[in-house]
Amino acid sequence: MGFERVIAKETGRPYYHPAVLLKLYIYGYLNRVESSRRLEREACRNVEVMWLIGRLAPDHKTIADFRKDNGAAIRKVCAKFVPYAGKWACCRPQASRSTAASSRR
């Protein structure tokens, strides 16, 4: 799909696979978590996310760089993902009825 892999320095840690960061990005999209710092917190706090990304904990800079460097590839994936998501009940927008708490006199 056109995702770029990070070339790590010999002294650095191994890179995160693009599939892991894409899963985290899509989780954030579906759950309205837009900030890289909030995604970082979710990766360490939320059990669902820990399971999804295999207990890895990318930092906010890694997440932000992934978004910046792979914008075109992410758009391609989202363009293919959205038609499928509309068919699944878990991803459909929920119609909500909220009543105002107004007094009737």
Backbone hydrogen bonds, N-H to C=O, Kabsch-Sander energy under -0.5 kcal/mol:
donor,donor_aa,acceptor,acceptor_aa,energy
8,A,6,V,-0.8
12,G,9,K,-0.7
20,V,17,H,-1.0
21,L,17,H,-1.5
22,L,18,P,-2.3
23,K,19,A,-2.1
24,L,20,V,-1.9
25,Y,21,L,-2.2
26,I,22,L,-2.7
27,Y,23,K,-2.4
28,G,24,L,-2.2
29,Y,25,Y,-2.2
30,L,26,I,-2.6
31,N,27,Y,-1.9
32,R,29,Y,-0.8
33,V,28,G,-3.0
34,E,32,R,-0.7
39,L,35,S,-2.1
40,E,36,S,-2.0
41,R,37,R,-2.0
42,E,38,R,-2.5
43,A,39,L,-2.0
44,C,40,E,-0.9
44,C,41,R,-0.7
45,R,41,R,-1.6
46,N,42,E,-2.1
50,M,46,N,-2.2
51,W,47,V,-2.3
52,L,48,E,-2.4
53,I,49,V,-2.5
54,G,51,W,-0.8
55,R,50,M,-3.1
56,L,53,I,-0.6
63,I,59,D,-2.0
64,A,60,H,-2.7
65,D,61,K,-2.7
66,F,62,T,-2.1
67,R,63,I,-2.1
68,K,64,A,-2.4
69,D,65,D,-3.0
70,N,66,F,-1.7
71,G,68,K,-0.6
74,I,70,N,-2.5
75,R,71,G,-2.1
76,K,72,A,-1.8
77,V,73,A,-2.2
78,C,74,I,-2.7
79,A,75,R,-2.2
80,K,76,K,-1.5
81,F,77,V,-2.1
82,V,78,C,-2.5
84,Y,80,K,-0.6
85,A,81,F,-2.4
86,G,82,V,-1.7
87,K,84,Y,-1.1
88,W,84,Y,-0.9
91,C,88,W,-0.9
92,R,88,W,-0.6
92,R,89,A,-0.6
96,S,94,Q,-0.6
98,S,96,S,-0.6
102,S,100,A,-1.7
105,R,103,S,-0.6
